Amino acid sequence: MIRAVVLSPRTLEAELRDTLLWRHNVLRVKASSTDDVRRAVAKDGADILIVDSAHPEAADATIALRNDPLTRGMSIVALGRSEFGSVHVDLLQAGVNAILPLPPGPDWDDRLMRLVNVPVRRVTRFKVDLALEGGRRGGEAFAGRALNLSVHGLLLESRNALEVGEDLRLDFDLPGAHGPVHGTGTVVRETSPVLFGVELTSVEGDGRVRIKRFVESPPP
């Protein structure tokens, strides 16, 4: 049974009844405020937190949940109700792991399921070759360093300024005998002027399997 705590001013059934969130093995707990979310998590726990961007305090609530020891380590997913814009940037900077658009697209459930449990993350340090995709800087290439890694994302150190929402091409060799990884990602958080959270949106071949092996293997 998956337990999802949903912060929203709406019931959401009409918009999400065909998604994973409305299946029989998902228990949804409705919350109207940050305090409601905390009480629900303190009482029975949660596997994922959902924040509706239509909530008038969506960004502030996300910041509060990220700063609360009870919820800071949990996956927080925002429901996006428009084209990518300032509201989405605010939510990503506040600390959501991803924004899933409404109405749901074909990969909506897969993206949500990847975030149901915060994946194991390994502290590491290796070079990442990067190239910006699309936008006014499309094609610009540079290098950075991964400081930690999970099967769904990494913390990137880069002296080249990046913006939340920018798409990247990533190529890197995993330390040891785990092999090269090629894929794409989106900048979802700016932690500092040189540190950025990147969601791995796609990985070629068996790249995620090799990342999982690396992350779960004991350090030398």
Solvent accessible surface area in square Angstrom, and as a share of the most:
residue,aa,sasa,rsa
1,M,162,0.73
2,I,20,0.10
3,R,31,0.11
4,A,0,0.00
5,V,1,0.00
6,V,8,0.05
7,L,1,0.00
8,S,0,0.00
9,P,74,0.46
10,R,117,0.43
11,T,111,0.64
12,L,6,0.03
13,E,81,0.37
14,A,77,0.60
15,E,63,0.28
16,L,0,0.00
17,R,134,0.49
18,D,129,0.67
19,T,6,0.04
20,L,15,0.08
21,L,2,0.01
22,W,57,0.20
23,R,119,0.43
24,H,173,0.77
25,N,64,0.33
26,V,10,0.06
27,L,86,0.43
28,R,84,0.31
29,V,36,0.21
30,K,100,0.43
31,A,2,0.01
32,S,72,0.47
33,S,43,0.28
34,T,23,0.13
35,D,76,0.39
36,D,42,0.22
37,V,3,0.01
38,R,72,0.26
39,R,149,0.54
40,A,13,0.10
41,V,11,0.06
42,A,70,0.55
43,K,166,0.70
44,D,84,0.44
45,G,26,0.25
46,A,24,0.18
47,D,45,0.23
48,I,1,0.01
49,L,2,0.01
50,I,1,0.01
51,V,1,0.01
52,D,0,0.00
53,S,19,0.13
54,A,34,0.26
55,H,19,0.08
56,P,118,0.74
57,E,103,0.46
58,A,8,0.06
59,A,29,0.23
60,D,95,0.49
61,A,3,0.02
62,T,0,0.00
63,I,80,0.40
64,A,31,0.24
65,L,1,0.00
66,R,48,0.18
67,N,100,0.51
68,D,23,0.12
69,P,103,0.65
70,L,82,0.41
71,T,0,0.00
72,R,129,0.47
73,G,53,0.51
74,M,30,0.13
75,S,1,0.01
76,I,0,0.00
77,V,0,0.00
78,A,0,0.00
79,L,0,0.00
80,G,0,0.00
81,R,64,0.23
82,S,78,0.50
83,E,156,0.70
84,F,109,0.45
85,G,30,0.29
86,S,85,0.55
87,V,82,0.47
88,H,8,0.04
89,V,39,0.22
90,D,74,0.38
91,L,1,0.01
92,L,5,0.03
93,Q,97,0.43
94,A,11,0.09
95,G,3,0.03
96,V,0,0.00
97,N,38,0.19
98,A,1,0.01
99,I,22,0.11
100,L,0,0.00
101,P,66,0.41
102,L,23,0.12
103,P,117,0.74
104,P,44,0.27
105,G,34,0.32
106,P,147,0.92
107,D,77,0.40
108,W,4,0.02
109,D,30,0.16
110,D,92,0.47
111,R,46,0.17
112,L,1,0.00
113,M,94,0.42
114,R,64,0.23
115,L,15,0.07
116,V,4,0.02
117,N,98,0.50
118,V,73,0.42
119,P,30,0.19
120,V,97,0.56
121,R,108,0.39
122,R,39,0.14
123,V,131,0.75
124,T,22,0.13
125,R,139,0.51
126,F,16,0.07
127,K,118,0.50
128,V,0,0.00
129,D,69,0.36
130,L,5,0.02
131,A,27,0.21
132,L,6,0.03
133,E,76,0.34
134,G,56,0.54
135,G,77,0.74
136,R,198,0.72
137,R,50,0.18
138,G,42,0.40
139,G,60,0.57
140,E,64,0.29
141,A,77,0.60
142,F,28,0.12
143,A,51,0.40
144,G,8,0.07
145,R,106,0.39
146,A,0,0.00
147,L,35,0.17
148,N,27,0.14
149,L,0,0.00
150,S,0,0.00
151,V,26,0.15
152,H,31,0.14
153,G,4,0.04
154,L,4,0.02
155,L,40,0.20
156,L,0,0.00
157,E,32,0.15
158,S,2,0.01
159,R,190,0.69
160,N,52,0.26
161,A,72,0.55
162,L,8,0.04
163,E,88,0.40
164,V,16,0.09
165,G,25,0.24
166,E,34,0.15
167,D,64,0.33
168,L,0,0.00
169,R,70,0.26
170,L,1,0.00
171,D,42,0.22
172,F,10,0.04
173,D,95,0.49
174,L,6,0.03
175,P,48,0.30
176,G,76,0.73
177,A,108,0.84
178,H,45,0.20
179,G,23,0.22
180,P,66,0.41
181,V,2,0.01
182,H,70,0.31
183,G,3,0.03
184,T,30,0.17
185,G,1,0.01
186,T,26,0.15
187,V,0,0.00
188,V,12,0.07
189,R,62,0.23
190,E,76,0.34
191,T,83,0.48
192,S,34,0.22
193,P,110,0.69
194,V,43,0.25
195,L,41,0.20
196,F,2,0.01
197,G,8,0.08
198,V,4,0.02
199,E,18,0.08
200,L,2,0.01
201,T,54,0.32
202,S,55,0.36
203,V,25,0.14
204,E,86,0.39
205,G,84,0.80
206,D,72,0.37
207,G,0,0.00
208,R,56,0.20
209,V,72,0.41
210,R,46,0.17
211,I,0,0.00
212,K,103,0.44
213,R,143,0.52
214,F,5,0.02
215,V,11,0.06
216,E,98,0.44
217,S,31,0.20
218,P,115,0.72
219,P,101,0.64
220,P,169,1.06
